[in-house]
Amino acid sequence: MSAIFLLVTLVVLLFAGMPVGFALGVAGLAGLYAAGNWEAVLGIVSTAPYRTAASYTLTTVPMFILMAEFISRSRVVEDVFVAAHRWLERLPGGLAIATVLASAGMAAMAGSSTASAATMASIAVPELRRYGYRASIASGLVTVSGTLAIMIPPSIAFVLYGIITETSIGKLLIAGIIPGILTTVMYCLGIITWNKICPGIMPPPTRLFTWRDRFSSVRPLWAFMLLAFVVIGSIYTGLATATEAAAVGASGALAITLAGRRLRRGDVNAALLKTVQTTTMIFTIVIGAMIFGYFLAITQATQKIIKCLQALDVAPWVVMGCIIVLYVILGCIMDQVAILFITLPLTFPLVVSLGYDPVWFGVICTKLGEIGLITPPVGMNAYVVSATSRIPLDQVFLGTGMMLAVDILSLILLLAFPSISTWLPSMMKG
């Protein structure tokens, strides 16, 4: 009963507007006080924040965020978009497909979905509009394709999932490669199909560039492609942990952008400041979630839920279906980071007890997070794109409809064929 009351308290605090980290902490402390005494509360408060924030694994988070900030401010995404446009202009919806591939390229160099969406909104939306794409389609494409950054490594979502569940972060990052490629390909096929079903919905193909133009457009990208290969390759081969690879990625991004004179001093300072702000927000949530987790551990709430479900004798797929519905609903009203920290202490032990692979469940959670980032009323990517491109929010959500259907189809494939997510991590060295 106390666990139910605490969950209700948490929901009330969140809807009242309290930041997620503080809401988790306050609810957890209230539960600890109800289950124990002030000594227990003071003991947790005096030790949990430092022990949690001092974790070596958590240093992965600011390193990947810093890498993303350096790259997003270096304007390399403009080069990725130009290259994709020149190579794909002759396809139906070629510029739309170029937007998806440029977003995938951005995702391979940065792990923040909102940063990717904001960057692409400032670059791709004006170009799409200039070539005759409707405002809703242009903004919707950028909104949806921006979600690739939380699936394709380096992904902050996988890092946080690994920290919360104590699952190998390296395996989680590698697990996102094939699902990320699958999602990218399905977005491209969805655009082509959209053009077939609704002729004229997008401008016709063009023939503006020569082969020389195409090959020359790839030259500015080789250093960043090499950096992404080194970061992911070092994790896959076991040469570096995820934390070490993140540090290499951040320092490599700084070195490449400074050597190419892509960053000014003001850009470096802004990137550092933004990294500190984002990291502080995430660490606050981590500390609050840890306090909340202590309450769940003391009251054995998770174990009791598992026993209740075992007593009901329901099929594992029924439970998984209920969890997916829960995540979809929460994705419509909450940010993905908040969803992970609030739900995983309860859902992860339950899923593992049913025999599901923890790495596969991490991919599913991330995929559901992708869908949540583009669904109303709180689709974070839609708000970012709307604010950046100055296109009304209702138009942005309208443009995501077709691609949202593609996302749901890719989710079904990942649920039906777990090996899509687990095969590559199973082949890792070290």
Order of alpha helices (4+ residues) and beta strands (2+ residues): alpha-alpha-alpha-alpha-alpha-alpha-alpha-alpha-alpha-alpha-alpha-alpha-alpha-alpha-alpha-alpha-alpha-alpha-alpha-alpha-alpha-alpha-alpha
